[in-house]
């Protein structure tokens, strides 16, 4: 009887030892799989998500810049003053914290500001709108008795990614993940002093 209990105790300890070895092998395998899974998570999920957040912030900053430029231009006495003000506003937004964070870069525009300023006239009672050439005053005196006048701002900016992912095969060519994304915004504001639109 004592011999039988000794045999069963030895079998039990062998089973426990085998079970422990199996658990140790399984735990090492899961640790080895964690590193590649973490790399895939960062490359496929986390970094594109951060780039999306930056793109959204850049979009909001560019749109706010266009709206602010149109608002400031509409209160100026002359077209020349309005053009100067929109260039200053664009430079302020690009140099701001949000502009630097989103890598906001102006594309074209008056004096490289990314902003083009138009004058648009619309006859009272409807009709065809007339848009004058960008970044130049109206060639003739405004007629506020028969037309309404507004400044139209067209803003063009590039928004760069937080992490350039152009090395990845499938998403590397997507603007905002690899190359910068080009954004264009249009905003308008009624000209408060139409008599100065040709100056």
C-alpha positions, 0 to 999 in steps of 0.5 A: 500500500505504501508502495502504491501511494508512493507511485501515485505521488510520483505520477502526480508530481510528474504531471505537475511538472509537465503542466508547469513546463507547458505553461512556461512555454505558452507564456513565452510565446505570448510575450514573443507575439506581443512585440510584433502586435504592438508595432502593427498597432502603432503603424496601422492604428495609433500614428494614422489616428494622430495624423487624422487629429492633426489634419482636423486641427489644420482644417479648422485652423485654415478655415478660421484663417479664411473667415478671419481674413474675410471679416477683417478685409470687409472693414477696411477703407480701401482695397489696398488696405484690405489686401495688406490686412489679409496678408498679416492675418494669414502670417499670424495664423501660420506662426500661431501655435496651431499653425506650427503644430499642424505644419500649416504652410501657405501655398501661393496667394498674395506675397506668398501668404496663401490668400487670394482676395477678390471683389465680387459684385452682385446686382440688387434683385439678383442677377449674375455676379461679377468677380474681379481679378484676384489681388487687384483693386476694381478697375472702376468706381463702385456703384453701391446704388445698384450693386452689393459688393463683397470681399471673397477670400480664397485660402490655400494651405498645406497641412503636414502629417505628424509622422510621415508614413510614406514608407508604408506601402498601402497608406504611404501615398495618402495626403495627410499620412505621407505627403502634406494635404492641400486644403482650400477654403473660401470665405466672404464678407460684405464690403463696408466701404465700397467707394474704396474698392478701386483704391 
